[in-house]
């Protein structure tokens, strides 16, 4: 969107359905209840959205089950064409989607525009993957017959999505589920339900049959999710969110041996070795830290810098982050919007205050500005022990924590000293070191000399307590397929 183009926020909000999306239509909650979605920049109400109940969840599942067989039998090419049409519709509406995400999430409009591009690409990717679901037909090695391996939809699926990427967290679950022939119910985060509702409406316009996709915004997340997970008809659960919640959902899923995909917490290290291109490392560090205002599971959480280049890197990163402009995300020139909620802002503030109490030095920011809105400034802390409490969990805000290390072994050891293993980043110009360190880092994704690694064509996911399964890439559709072996004479 150019600086001259103006989108009316109210017009965008007026165009979004605010009911539950069940059986191909926007409908009120069975209780008539609604909840408020507010603007994180002003703390004022944007709209009220229908608040789903357990009865609504069961109604949505009934509609999904009724549509399941026909959707599974729909030719893959036809399923792919619907996904492609939805991609095209969302691409046409990219500016509106970006503003909608900024209004409900708070972040700067350029970040939302980036997600609009990134999130829609999952639909194009899985539109193409729909016709590439393969099997195999081979003779049995013993000569006793033939082996036929086929794939089938895993069954009705439940997606539980977080607030920080309200479009992409939906499309990278919905895309492969629908491409594989599954019906899906989505429970979006109550902080950011509007984008998911707009997505459901676009799918309907693209020709998706009623019942194949339902969206259930709710403030009763535990009750609604439990009602669905404990229903034998749900065969697959995909969750993106915190590790504690993921553990709970895994325990629930174990009762019925349901398939699960879990993309959980992260604590990404960002290592800078003494042979790195420091200017490039600063650019990469800024991208890895400040994308989405730091509210990303892949965000660089700990900057581990080799002692010989620590001063130069710290000075340049601080200078880069000092140029960030804080304000309402939809205002021209703003590059850092508010955090999503008062709770999130206060959590970030407490984390910084705790680090300072433990001896960290504040080079930039470090205090919320006060007044209306959930704002927290770009912040840089250094002189932090690499094993300090501030390095133990996700910050989920615009705070760069810098520690130093001496040897490669020490740096890798510090990077791996966490129960998480989602993403890692490092900068080095030594090819042998690049291969050695990328193999040694305990994470599902590694960025080598780059600060942004997400790609619809690549498998996204972690190891250790960062999750199970992968989203995106050719691997993403496999999460929604069951394997059947047929023995033939």
N, C-alpha and C positions, 0 to 999 in steps of 0.2 A: 504494500500500500504506500503510495507516495505521500509526501507531506501535504500536498494540495487536496488529497481525497479525504473527505470527512464522512464518517459513519455515525449515524444518530444512535446512541446507546439504547434509548427507549425503543426505537424501531427494531433493533436487534432483539431486545428482551420480549417485545410484543410478538415476535415471530416464533418464539420457542414454546412448545407444549409444556404445560406445568402439571398435567395429571400423570398418573401411572401409565406406562405403555404396556397394555395387555391385549393380546389377540388383535394386533394391528391397529390399535386406536388409543388415543389419550383419554383416560377415564379417571373419575375421582376415586379416592380411597373409600373402601366399604364403610369406614367409620366417619367419613366426611372430614377427617382431620387434615391439617396442612402444617407445614413448618416454613420458617423464613430463611431465605438465602440472602446473606448481607454482602455489602461491598466492603472488603477489607481495608480500603483506603479511607472510607468515611464512617464505617460502622453503621451505615443506614441500610434499610431494607431495599433489596432489588425486586424480589418477587416472593410469593408464597407458592410452595410446591406440595402436591398431594403426599401424604405420609402413609406409606404402605403398612398394612397389618399382616398378621399370619394368615388370615382368611384371603387377603389379596394375593399373597405368595402362592397359596394352594390353587387359587383361581388361575393364576398365570401358569402354574405347572400343569394344570389340567389342559389348558389351551396348547401348551407346548407338546404334551404327550399326544394330543389329538392330531397335531400337525407333523409329528416325528416321522411316521412311516412314509408319508408322501414326500417329505423333504429328502429323506434318505434315498428315495427312489428317483429323485430328480436327476437328470443327466448331469455329470460333472461340468460339462460345457455350459449348461444353463445356469448352474450355481455360480460358475465363474463370471458369466456375463452380468449377473445381478450384482456381484461384488464390484465388477468393473464400472457398472453404471453408478453405484453408490460412490465410488472413488471420484468419478467425473463430477457428480453433483456437489460433493464436498469440496473439490478443487475450485469449482465455480464460486463457492460460498466461503472461501478461505479467509477473506477479510472479516466477514461477519463472525466466523468461528473464532478467529483470533481475538476479536474484541469481546466476545462472549466469555472466553476463557479468562481474559484479563479482568473482566467485571466480577466473576465469581471467585477467582483464585487470587487476584491482586497483582500478579507479577507484571513486569514491563511488557508492553505490546510487542516489541521485537522478539522476545522469547516465545510469546504466544503464536506469533506468525511462524516461527520456526517449528513449533509443535504441529501447527496446522499442516505444514508441508510433510513433516516426518510421520505424523499419525495417519494421514490419508494413504501414504505409500504402502502401509501394511495391507490395505484392501487391494491395491493393484498387484502386490506381490502374491497374495494368496488367491487372487482371481486366476493367476497363472499356475499356481500350484494345484488348483482343484483338478486339473486334467492330467496331473503327473503322479497321481496316487498309483503306485505300481505293486506288483506281486512277483512271484517267480514260479516256474514250472521246470522241474529237473528230474532226471532219473534217480532213484534211490541208489546209493553207492553199492549196496549189497545185491542190486539187480532184482529186488523183490517187488518192485512197483515204481510208481512215480509220486513225486512230492509236489503238491500244489499249495502255494501260500497266497492267501488273499487278505485284503484289509476291509474293515467295515466301520461305520461310525460307532464311536464308543457309547453313545447314548445321550439322553438329556443332560445338559451341562449347566453348572452354576459358575458364574464369574463374579468375584468380589473385587472391586477396583478401588484404588486410593484416590485422594484428592489432588495429588501434585501434578499428574499428567492426565487430565480428564478426558482427552480425546485418544491419545496413543495407548493408554492402558486399556481402553475399550477395543480399539481396532485390532490390536495385536492378539487379543483373545477371541473376539468375535470373528475376525477374518478367517483364521484356520478352522475354528469350530464349524462355521457355515460351509466353508470350502470342502470339509470332510463329510458333510451331510448330517451334522448334528443340529438339534434345536438348542437354544441357549437362553438362560435367564441371567440378567445382570443386576447386581445390587451395587450401585455407585456410592461413593462417599457422600454423606449428607451435606458436606461443605460445598461440593461442586457437582450437583446433579444435572445442571442445565445442559451442559455439552453432551452428555450421554443421551438425554431426551431428544436433543436436536439430531443426534446421530441415528436414533431409532426412527425418527420421522423420515430422514433421508433414505434409510433402507426401505421403508414402506413405499416411498416415491420411486425407488429403483426397481420395485416389483417383488420384494420379498413377501412371501405369503404370510397371512396373519397367523400368529402363534409361534412362528419360528424364532422370533426374538422378542423378549419382554424386558422392560426396565422397571425396577422397583426401588425408587428413592424412599428412604425411611430413616427415622431417628431411632427406630427399634431394631438396630442392626443385629444384635445378638438373637433376639426372638425370631426374627424373620429368617436369618441365615440358618439357625438351628432347625426350624420347621422344614426347610428345604433339604438340608443335609441328612436329616433323620428320616426322610421319605425314600423308600426303596427305589423309586423311579429315577432319582438323580444318580447318575453313574460317573460323573466327572466333576471335580471341583478345581477351579483355577483361582488362585488368590495372589494378590500383590499387596504387601503391607509389612507390618512389623513382625519380627521373629516370635515374640510371645504370643501374638494372635495366631500366627502360623502354626505354632505347636498345638494350640488348642484345637484348631480346625483339623489338623492331622489326626489328633486323638479321636475326634468325632468321626472322621472319614474311616478310621480303622474299624469302627464298629460294623460297617457294611462293606468293607474292603473296596471303597470307591477309589477310582483313579484320581491322583492329585498332581497339580503343578503348583509349586510354591516359590514365588519370587519375594524373598524376605529382606531383612535389613542388610546394610552395607557399612563398611568402615574403610573406605578406599584409601590406600597409601599413594602418595605421589612422590617418587624418588627422583632426585636430581644429582647425577654423578658429576665428578669434577671435570670430566671430559665432554660435558654436554654443551650444546649451543645455548647459552644462558638466555639470550633474547627470545629464542624459540621456546625455551622452557617456560619463561614468564608468560608468553602468549598462551601456551597450552595449559599452564596452571590456572590462569584467569578463566579460560573456557571451562575447565574441569571443575572449578570452584563455583563460578558465578552463574552458570547455566541454571535457569529457573530460580535465580536468587539463592542458590545453594540448597533448595528444597528438592533434592533428587537423591535416590538411593545410590546412584553412581558418582555422586559428587566427591571430589577429592576431599577427604576428611582430615588427613594428616600429611603435611609436607615434610618429607625427610630429605635434608639437603647435606651433601658431603661438605665437610668443614672448610675445604679450600675455596669453595664458591658460595658459601652461605651468606656472607655479607653482601656480595653483589646481587645475588638472587633476591634476598630479602628487601634490599633497597629498591630494586626495580619492580618487584611485585607490589610493594607498598605504594609506589608512585602510580602504578597502573590502577590499583584499586581506589586510590584517592580521587581519580577522575570520574568515578561512578556518580551518577546523579540520582538521588533518592526522591521519590515522590509517587503520586498516584500513577499506576502503570499505564493508563490511557492518555496521560498528558504528553505532548510532544517533547522529545529530548530526554525523557526519563529512561534510565537504564536499569534501575532497581526499584521495584514496587514494594508494597508491604508484604509481610508474611501472611499466611492464610487466616490466622486467628490470633486472638489474644493469648490463648494457651500456648501456641507455637512461639510467639514472640517472647513470652515470659520464660519458656524453656530455654531458648537461645540466650537470653539475658542471664539466667541462672548459670548456664554452662560457662559463659565468659567470666562472670563474677567468681565462680569457683576456680577457674584456671588462674585468674589474677591472684586470688588468695593463696594459691599453691606456688606462686612465684613467677608467673608469666608476665612479660612486659607488653603493654599495649602500645603499638606503633600507629594505629589508625582506628578510629571509631571506638567501640566498646561500651557505648551507652545508648539506650533507646531515646529518641528525641522528645517523647511525651506528646500530649495532645491527642487528637482524634486519629484513628488509623493504627494498624498493627505494624508500624514501621520499626526496622532495625537497620543501622547503617553498615556499610562494608567495613569489616574489622580485620585487623592483622595483629596476631599475637606471636611473639618469638620468645626465645630463651625458655622453651618448654621441653621438659624431659620427654623423650620418645615413649616412655611407659607411664606418663602421668595420667590421672583420671580423665582429663579432657580428651585423651586419645582413645578412650575405651569404647565410646558409643557414638552414634550418629549425631552430628550437630544440627543438620537440616536447616541451615541458615547461612548468611553471607560472611562466614567467619573462617579465616585462614589461620591455621595453627602450625607454626614452623618449629621444627626440631633439627638437630644436626647429628651426623654420624661420621665415623672416620673411615672404616673399611667397607668394601662391598658386602662382606659377610655380615657385618654389623647392621648395615642398612636393610638387607633382605630379612635378617632375623627380626628387626623391629617391625618391618612391613607385615610379616606373617604372624606377629604376636597378637592375634585376635581370633575370636571364634567365628568371625565373619570371613567370607571369601567371594564377594561379588565381583568387584572391579579393582584393578590396580593400574597404575601409570608409572612410567619412568622415562627419563631422558638421558641418552648417552650416544656418542658418535662412534663407539667401539662396537663393531659388528659382533665379535665374539662375546663381548659382554651382553649385548642385546639378546643373543640367543640363550646365553647362560642364565641371565636374570629372568627372562620371560618364562623359562622352564622352571625356575625355582620359586617364583611367586605363587602362593596358594590362593588362586582366584579363578573364577570361571571365565573372566575376560581380562585381557591385558592390553593396554594402550602403549605402544612403543613409539616415542617421539610424536605423540598426538594426545590432545586433551579431550577429544570427543570421539567416542567409539561406537555409539549406538547406530545400527544400520538394519533396516527391515530384512535385508538378505543375509544377515548373520545371526547365529544363535545367541540369544540373550539369556543369561542365568548364572547362578553361582554354585559354589561348593561350600562345604562345612555348614554352618547355620544360616547361610544366605539362601538356601533353598534347594528345591528338587525340580528337575525338568528344565526345558528350554522353550523360549518364545522367539518367533522370527526364524528366518532361514528355512532351509528344507527340513530342519528338525522340528520346526514349530507345528506343522500339521500332524506329525507323528504322535503328538501328545493327545490328539483327538481321534485316533484310530486304534481299533483292536485288531489283533493278528489271528487269523484262522488257518490252521494246517489241515489239508484234506489229503488223506492217503488214498491213492488210486492204484488199481492193479495194472 
